[in-house]
Amino acid sequence: MKTRDLVERTLRAWNQHEIDRGASAVIDFDFRPPPDTSEPPVPTDRLTTFRQLSELLEDANDPAVSQRINADLAYLRALMGERAPLDEYIRATQGCPATGWPAEYITEKGEIARQCLAALHVGWGESTAIDLDAAEGPIDAADAPDAIRSAAIEYEADVRRATGSDAVYELTIEAADVDAYWAYWLDGAGQQVRLRLNMRNASYTKVQARQFALHEVLGHGLQSASIAARCADEDVPWVRLLSVHGPQQVLLEGWAQAAPLFITPDDRALIARVRIDHYSQLVRAELHRAVNNGTPIEECAQYARTHVPWWTDSQIASLLADRSTSPQLRTYMWAYAAGIDWFANLADSDPAVIQSVLRSAYRAPLTPTDLERLWPKGPAVGGPRGLPENHITHY
């Protein structure tokens, strides 16, 4: 059996162990072609999994498999209590450094977000989020699934044209009520795609329905189904199981957040959402670095309130805790800032480069190194190199 297949079997057993103990699943999307006639995995604990993967790493000849194993090992270390420095942890899991962005760059992106809000007659202050929702046209939560489906149907041809995908997918939308940071979550296997709406956190407007149709359904969903379709046609070398602590997450979250810049560039309201998200993710990244580098909570909270005045104390407290105390979110949440920044810059690049990246992105779970190879003149993923290590220690 190939090392890749042994890794997949090991990950499935570990995944079952986590599910059985009520922890977060390890596997979020399964690319392996059906039918899966193998026996259900026997749950395997974290330390046994760590030993098994360490042995497999010695036999791994493909760099993609080795990188995935190293990401799993780093995550397992964190789950069992080891706390690596943030940059080391992000490099091992997400495949890019946790460099961060200069203050003037963040300010520049904030000014762009302000201008987009002003064009919608929405001010910048404590009520921005509420005022923006009102301007976009709120919809009832019960109507959200149909609104998202309708928007996905409207944009599907454009996304397929941009990405070259002809894969089929079957979408299921479910309601959930979970005390977690996420409002929307997509997972699945093969052509089966499940979108969950967390009723505790999700808000619904006409613009957000369009945004999440592109992000979740045609971003994550169609992209994953497209990669799975390739796995059904050929024996790919990389591990065919997605996990949010793995090095493909920068691609997935980056593209999904920035998709409107490529697909609906004339939708002023939708583009405003992307620009606000780009700025907000850069601010979150600074807080991510700060809280992990020992900056006092008071300083972190002041930075958050100064830069994003509509965030509540509850939101700021959860943000800081998630990115410092949760082994999963301490790695995964970095992918949002690193990803949206890289893809927002890509949107202004050569059309030929854009086409190459997007078509490649719907064929394989690209790593940050893959992205930089496809666009050598583009920015470094995770922030510009050469910034002083302690550039956000104090605000």
C-alpha positions as CSV (number, residue, x, y, z in Angstrom):
1,M,0.0,0.0,0.0
2,K,1.2,3.5,-0.8
3,T,2.4,5.8,1.9
4,R,-0.3,8.2,0.9
5,D,-3.0,5.5,1.4
6,L,-1.5,4.6,4.8
7,V,-1.6,8.2,5.8
8,E,-5.2,8.5,4.8
9,R,-6.1,5.3,6.7
10,T,-4.3,6.7,9.8
11,L,-6.1,10.1,9.5
12,R,-9.5,8.4,9.2
13,A,-8.9,6.4,12.4
14,W,-7.8,9.5,14.2
15,N,-10.8,11.4,12.9
16,Q,-13.1,8.8,14.3
17,H,-11.4,9.0,17.7
18,E,-11.9,12.8,17.8
19,I,-15.6,12.4,16.8
20,D,-16.2,9.7,19.4
21,R,-14.7,11.9,22.2
22,G,-16.9,14.9,21.1
23,A,-14.0,16.9,19.8
24,S,-13.7,18.7,16.4
25,A,-13.4,16.4,13.4
26,V,-10.0,16.1,11.7
27,I,-11.4,15.5,8.2
28,D,-13.5,18.3,6.6
29,F,-13.7,17.0,3.0
30,D,-13.0,13.6,1.6
31,F,-11.7,13.6,-2.0
32,R,-11.3,9.9,-2.4
33,P,-13.4,8.4,-5.2
34,P,-16.4,6.2,-4.2
35,P,-17.3,3.6,-3.5
36,D,-15.5,3.2,-0.2
37,T,-15.8,-0.5,0.6
38,S,-13.2,-0.5,3.3
39,E,-14.0,-1.4,6.9
40,P,-14.9,1.6,9.1
41,P,-11.8,2.8,10.9
42,V,-11.0,1.6,14.3
43,P,-10.6,4.8,16.4
44,T,-7.0,5.6,17.2
45,D,-5.9,7.9,20.0
46,R,-3.7,11.0,19.5
47,L,-0.4,9.6,20.8
48,T,-0.7,6.3,18.8
49,T,-1.6,8.4,15.7
50,F,1.4,10.6,16.3
51,R,3.7,7.6,16.4
52,Q,2.2,6.1,13.3
53,L,2.5,9.3,11.3
54,S,6.1,9.8,12.5
55,E,6.9,6.3,11.1
56,L,5.1,7.1,7.8
57,L,7.1,10.3,7.5
58,E,10.3,8.3,7.2
59,D,8.8,6.5,4.2
60,A,7.2,9.4,2.5
61,N,8.9,10.2,-0.9
62,D,6.5,12.8,-2.2
63,P,7.0,16.4,-0.8
64,A,3.2,16.9,-0.7
65,V,2.7,13.9,1.5
66,S,5.6,14.8,3.8
67,Q,4.2,18.4,4.2
68,R,0.8,17.0,5.1
69,I,2.2,14.6,7.6
70,N,4.3,17.4,9.2
71,A,1.1,19.5,9.5
72,D,-0.7,16.7,11.2
73,L,2.2,16.1,13.6
74,A,2.4,19.8,14.5
75,Y,-1.4,19.8,15.2
76,L,-1.2,16.6,17.2
77,R,1.6,18.1,19.3
78,A,-0.6,21.2,20.0
79,L,-3.6,19.0,20.9
80,M,-1.5,17.1,23.4
81,G,-0.3,20.3,25.1
82,E,2.9,21.4,23.3
83,R,2.8,25.1,22.5
84,A,5.2,26.0,19.7
85,P,5.9,29.6,18.9
86,L,3.2,31.0,16.6
87,D,5.4,31.5,13.5
88,E,6.8,27.9,13.8
89,Y,3.3,26.5,14.3
90,I,1.8,28.4,11.3
91,R,4.7,27.4,9.0
92,A,4.3,23.8,9.9
93,T,0.5,23.7,9.5
94,Q,-0.6,26.4,7.1
95,G,2.6,26.4,5.1
96,C,3.4,30.1,5.4
97,P,4.9,32.4,8.0
98,A,3.0,34.5,10.4
99,T,4.8,37.6,9.4
100,G,1.9,40.1,9.5
101,W,1.5,43.4,7.6
102,P,2.9,46.9,8.1
103,A,0.7,49.4,9.9
104,E,0.6,51.7,6.9
105,Y,-0.6,48.8,4.7
106,I,-3.4,48.0,7.1
107,T,-4.4,51.7,7.2
108,E,-4.4,51.8,3.4
109,K,-6.8,48.8,3.2
110,G,-8.9,50.4,6.0
111,E,-9.3,53.6,3.9
112,I,-10.4,51.6,0.9
113,A,-13.1,49.9,3.1
114,R,-14.2,53.4,4.4
115,Q,-14.6,54.6,0.9
116,C,-16.7,51.6,-0.1
117,L,-18.9,52.1,3.0
118,A,-19.3,55.8,2.2
119,A,-20.4,55.0,-1.3
120,L,-23.2,52.9,0.3
121,H,-24.0,55.9,2.6
122,V,-22.8,53.9,5.7
123,G,-20.6,55.6,8.2
124,W,-17.6,54.3,10.1
125,G,-18.2,53.8,13.8
126,E,-19.8,51.7,16.5
127,S,-23.0,51.1,14.5
128,T,-21.3,50.3,11.1
129,A,-22.3,46.6,11.2
130,I,-25.9,47.4,12.0
131,D,-26.2,50.2,9.5
132,L,-24.6,48.0,6.8
133,D,-27.0,45.2,7.4
134,A,-29.9,47.7,7.1
135,A,-28.6,49.1,3.9
136,E,-28.2,45.7,2.3
137,G,-31.7,44.6,3.0
138,P,-32.2,42.1,5.8
139,I,-33.9,38.8,5.0
140,D,-35.5,36.3,7.4
141,A,-33.4,33.4,8.5
142,A,-35.9,31.0,7.1
143,D,-35.5,32.5,3.7
144,A,-31.7,32.3,3.7
145,P,-31.2,28.8,2.2
146,D,-33.4,29.6,-0.8
147,A,-31.6,33.0,-1.2
148,I,-28.2,31.3,-1.1
149,R,-29.3,28.6,-3.6
150,S,-30.7,31.2,-6.0
151,A,-27.5,33.3,-5.9
152,A,-25.4,30.2,-6.5
153,I,-27.5,29.3,-9.5
154,E,-27.1,32.9,-10.8
155,Y,-23.3,32.9,-10.5
156,E,-22.5,29.3,-11.3
157,A,-21.8,29.7,-15.0
158,D,-19.4,32.6,-14.3
159,V,-17.5,30.7,-11.7
160,R,-17.2,27.6,-14.0
161,R,-16.0,29.9,-16.8
162,A,-13.3,31.4,-14.5
163,T,-12.1,28.1,-13.1
164,G,-12.7,25.7,-15.9
165,S,-14.7,23.3,-13.7
166,D,-17.3,21.0,-15.1
167,A,-17.7,19.0,-12.0
168,V,-21.2,18.2,-10.6
169,Y,-22.1,18.6,-7.0
170,E,-25.2,18.0,-4.8
171,L,-25.8,20.7,-2.2
172,T,-27.6,20.2,1.2
173,I,-28.2,23.1,3.5
174,E,-28.8,22.5,7.2
175,A,-29.5,24.6,10.2
176,A,-27.3,24.3,13.3
177,D,-27.2,25.9,16.7
178,V,-23.6,25.7,18.0
179,D,-21.7,27.9,20.5
180,A,-18.7,28.5,18.1
181,Y,-17.2,31.3,16.1
182,W,-18.5,30.2,12.8
183,A,-21.7,31.3,11.1
184,Y,-21.4,29.1,8.0
185,W,-19.4,25.8,7.5
186,L,-19.1,23.6,4.5
187,D,-18.0,20.0,4.5
188,G,-18.6,16.8,2.5
189,A,-17.3,14.0,0.4
190,G,-17.0,13.6,-3.3
191,Q,-19.8,15.4,-5.0
192,Q,-21.9,15.6,-1.8
193,V,-21.6,19.1,-0.3
194,R,-23.2,20.1,3.0
195,L,-23.6,23.7,4.1
196,R,-24.5,24.4,7.7
197,L,-25.9,27.7,8.9
198,N,-25.2,28.4,12.6
199,M,-28.3,30.2,13.7
200,R,-26.5,31.7,16.7
201,N,-24.1,33.7,14.7
202,A,-25.4,34.1,11.2
203,S,-27.0,37.3,10.0
204,Y,-28.9,37.4,6.7
205,T,-29.1,40.2,4.1
206,K,-29.6,40.1,0.4
207,V,-25.9,40.9,-0.1
208,Q,-24.7,38.3,2.3
209,A,-26.8,35.7,0.5
210,R,-24.8,36.5,-2.6
211,Q,-21.5,36.6,-0.7
212,F,-22.0,33.2,0.9
213,A,-23.2,31.6,-2.4
214,L,-19.8,32.5,-3.8
215,H,-17.9,31.7,-0.7
216,E,-19.4,28.5,0.6
217,V,-21.2,26.9,-2.4
218,L,-19.2,27.9,-5.5
219,G,-16.0,28.5,-3.6
220,H,-15.6,25.7,-1.1
221,G,-18.3,23.4,-2.5
222,L,-17.7,23.4,-6.2
223,Q,-14.0,23.7,-5.7
224,S,-13.9,20.6,-3.5
225,A,-16.2,18.6,-5.8
226,S,-13.9,19.6,-8.7
227,I,-10.8,18.3,-6.9
228,A,-12.7,15.1,-6.0
229,A,-13.7,14.6,-9.6
230,R,-10.0,14.8,-10.6
231,C,-9.2,12.2,-7.9
232,A,-11.8,9.9,-9.5
233,D,-10.1,10.2,-12.8
234,E,-6.4,9.9,-11.8
235,D,-4.2,8.7,-9.0
236,V,-3.1,12.0,-7.5
237,P,0.0,12.0,-5.3
238,W,-1.2,14.1,-2.4
239,V,-3.3,13.1,0.6
240,R,-7.0,13.2,-0.5
241,L,-8.4,14.3,2.8
242,L,-8.8,18.0,3.8
243,S,-8.3,19.3,7.3
244,V,-8.3,23.0,8.3
245,H,-4.9,22.6,10.0
246,G,-3.4,21.7,6.7
247,P,-1.5,23.8,4.1
248,Q,-4.3,24.1,1.6
249,Q,-6.4,26.3,3.8
250,V,-4.8,29.6,2.7
251,L,-6.0,28.8,-0.9
252,L,-9.5,27.7,0.2
253,E,-10.3,30.6,2.5
254,G,-8.4,33.2,0.3
255,W,-10.2,32.4,-2.9
256,A,-13.6,32.0,-1.2
257,Q,-13.4,35.4,0.5
258,A,-12.1,37.2,-2.5
259,A,-14.2,35.5,-5.2
260,P,-16.5,38.5,-5.8
261,L,-13.5,40.6,-6.9
262,F,-13.1,38.1,-9.8
263,I,-16.8,37.1,-10.5
264,T,-18.9,40.2,-9.6
265,P,-16.5,43.2,-9.9
266,D,-19.4,45.6,-10.7
267,D,-21.5,44.6,-7.6
268,R,-20.7,47.6,-5.5
269,A,-22.3,46.3,-2.3
270,L,-20.7,42.9,-2.6
271,I,-17.3,44.4,-3.3
272,A,-17.7,46.5,-0.2
273,R,-18.1,43.4,1.9
274,V,-14.8,42.0,0.5
275,R,-12.9,45.2,1.1
276,I,-14.2,45.4,4.7
277,D,-13.4,41.7,5.2
278,H,-9.8,42.3,3.8
279,Y,-9.2,45.1,6.2
280,S,-10.8,43.3,9.2
281,Q,-8.8,40.1,8.5
282,L,-5.6,42.1,8.6
283,V,-6.6,43.6,11.9
284,R,-7.4,40.1,13.2
285,A,-4.0,38.9,12.1
286,E,-2.3,41.6,14.1
287,L,-4.3,40.6,17.2
288,H,-3.5,37.0,16.4
289,R,0.2,37.8,16.5
290,A,-0.1,40.1,19.5
291,V,-1.9,37.8,21.9
292,N,0.4,35.0,21.0
293,N,3.5,37.2,21.5
294,G,2.4,38.2,25.0
295,T,0.9,41.6,24.4
296,P,-1.4,42.4,27.4
297,I,-5.2,41.9,26.8
298,E,-5.8,45.6,27.5
299,E,-3.6,46.6,24.7
300,C,-5.1,44.0,22.3
301,A,-8.6,45.2,23.1
302,Q,-7.7,48.8,22.6
303,Y,-6.2,48.1,19.2
304,A,-9.3,46.2,18.2
305,R,-11.7,49.0,19.3
306,T,-9.6,51.6,17.6
307,H,-9.3,49.8,14.3
308,V,-12.8,48.2,14.1
309,P,-15.1,50.3,16.3
310,W,-18.2,48.1,15.6
311,W,-16.7,45.0,17.2
312,T,-18.3,44.3,20.6
313,D,-16.4,43.4,23.8
314,S,-17.8,39.9,23.4
315,Q,-16.5,39.5,19.9
316,I,-13.1,40.8,20.8
317,A,-12.8,38.5,23.8
318,S,-13.8,35.5,21.7
319,L,-11.4,36.4,18.9
320,L,-8.5,36.7,21.3
321,A,-9.3,33.4,23.1
322,D,-9.9,31.5,19.9
323,R,-6.6,32.5,18.3
324,S,-4.5,31.8,21.4
325,T,-6.1,28.9,23.4
326,S,-7.6,26.7,20.7
327,P,-5.0,24.5,18.9
328,Q,-7.2,24.3,15.9
329,L,-8.1,28.0,15.6
330,R,-4.6,29.1,16.5
331,T,-3.5,27.7,13.1
332,Y,-6.7,27.8,11.0
333,M,-7.7,31.4,11.6
334,W,-4.4,32.7,10.2
335,A,-5.4,31.3,6.7
336,Y,-8.2,33.9,6.4
337,A,-5.9,36.9,6.5
338,A,-3.0,35.3,4.5
339,G,-5.5,34.0,1.9
340,I,-7.7,37.1,1.3
341,D,-4.7,39.4,1.1
342,W,-2.9,37.3,-1.5
343,F,-6.1,36.8,-3.6
344,A,-7.2,40.5,-3.3
345,N,-3.8,41.4,-4.8
346,L,-4.2,38.7,-7.5
347,A,-7.4,40.3,-8.6
348,D,-5.4,43.3,-9.9
349,S,-2.8,41.2,-11.7
350,D,-2.4,39.9,-15.3
351,P,-5.5,38.1,-16.6
352,A,-3.3,35.2,-17.7
353,V,-1.9,34.8,-14.2
354,I,-5.4,34.9,-12.8
355,Q,-6.6,32.2,-15.2
356,S,-3.7,30.0,-14.4
357,V,-4.2,30.3,-10.6
358,L,-8.0,29.8,-10.6
359,R,-7.9,26.8,-13.0
360,S,-5.1,25.2,-11.0
361,A,-7.0,25.9,-7.7
362,Y,-10.0,23.8,-8.9
363,R,-7.7,20.8,-9.7
364,A,-5.6,20.5,-6.6
365,P,-5.3,21.6,-3.0
366,L,-2.6,24.1,-3.6
367,T,-0.2,25.2,-0.9
368,P,1.2,28.7,-0.3
369,T,4.4,27.6,-2.0
370,D,2.3,26.5,-5.0
371,L,0.5,29.8,-5.1
372,E,3.7,31.8,-5.1
373,R,5.1,29.6,-7.8
374,L,2.1,30.3,-10.0
375,W,2.5,34.0,-9.5
376,P,6.2,34.7,-8.8
377,K,5.8,38.5,-9.0
378,G,3.0,38.4,-6.4
379,P,3.2,39.2,-2.7
380,A,4.6,36.8,-0.2
381,V,1.8,34.7,1.5
382,G,1.5,35.6,5.2
383,G,3.0,39.1,4.9
384,P,6.0,40.8,3.4
385,R,9.4,39.4,4.3
386,G,11.8,41.5,6.2
387,L,9.4,43.0,8.8
388,P,10.9,43.1,12.3
389,E,9.7,40.2,14.4
390,N,8.3,42.4,17.1
391,H,6.6,45.0,14.9
392,I,3.3,44.6,16.7
393,T,4.4,43.9,20.2
394,H,3.1,47.3,21.4
395,Y,0.3,49.5,20.1
